[in-house]
Amino acid sequence: MHCRMQHGLWLIRRRLAELISDLGPRGRSGQDMVEYALIVGFIAVACAALIPYAASNTMREIYNRIAGILTNSVNQS
């Protein structure tokens, strides 16, 4: 699993390097921005998914409180 994650990160880094160094036609600039947004979104989702497991006890308590508040607010609607 760790090897897959390293390989995935390597692919992301390689793609980012390609996008940054790409001096191709200006028509691709919109596509590049979408790709940047997708990469940033993927990183944000991965970080959010890992917070409960990687955080210290204090951070985990805060995260659980926020999750509880959000759950309660949805159930009250």
C-alpha positions in Angstrom: 0.0 0.0 0.0 2.8 2.4 0.9 4.5 1.7 -2.4 1.3 2.5 -4.3 1.0 5.8 -2.5 4.6 6.7 -3.3 4.0 5.8 -6.9 0.9 7.9 -7.0 2.7 10.9 -5.4 5.5 10.4 -7.9 3.0 10.5 -10.8 1.4 13.7 -9.4 4.7 15.4 -9.0 5.7 14.4 -12.6 2.4 15.7 -14.0 2.8 19.0 -12.1 6.3 19.4 -13.5 4.9 18.7 -17.0 2.2 21.3 -16.5 4.5 23.9 -15.1 7.1 23.5 -17.8 4.5 23.2 -20.6 5.0 26.1 -23.0 2.5 24.8 -25.5 -0.4 26.6 -27.2 -2.5 29.0 -25.2 -5.6 26.9 -25.9 -4.5 24.5 -23.3 -4.4 27.0 -20.5 -8.0 26.3 -19.5 -7.4 22.6 -19.5 -4.3 23.1 -17.4 -6.3 25.1 -14.8 -8.8 22.3 -14.6 -6.0 19.8 -14.0 -4.5 22.0 -11.3 -7.9 22.2 -9.6 -8.4 18.5 -9.8 -5.0 17.8 -8.2 -5.6 20.4 -5.4 -9.1 18.9 -4.8 -7.6 15.4 -4.6 -5.0 16.5 -2.1 -7.7 18.3 0.0 -9.9 15.2 0.1 -7.0 13.0 1.0 -5.9 15.3 3.8 -9.5 15.6 5.1 -9.7 11.8 5.1 -6.5 11.4 7.0 -7.1 14.0 9.7 -8.9 11.7 12.1 -6.2 9.1 11.9 -3.1 11.2 11.8 -4.1 13.9 14.2 -3.2 14.0 17.9 -5.8 13.3 20.5 -6.6 16.9 21.0 -7.1 17.5 17.2 -9.1 14.3 17.0 -11.5 15.6 19.7 -11.9 18.9 17.9 -12.6 17.0 14.6 -15.1 14.8 16.3 -16.9 17.8 17.9 -17.2 19.5 14.5 -18.5 16.2 13.0 -21.0 15.9 15.8 -22.2 19.5 15.3 -22.6 19.0 11.6 -24.5 15.8 12.1 -26.8 17.4 14.6 -27.5 20.4 12.4 -28.4 18.1 9.5 -30.7 15.9 11.7 -32.5 19.0 13.0 -33.4 20.3 9.5 
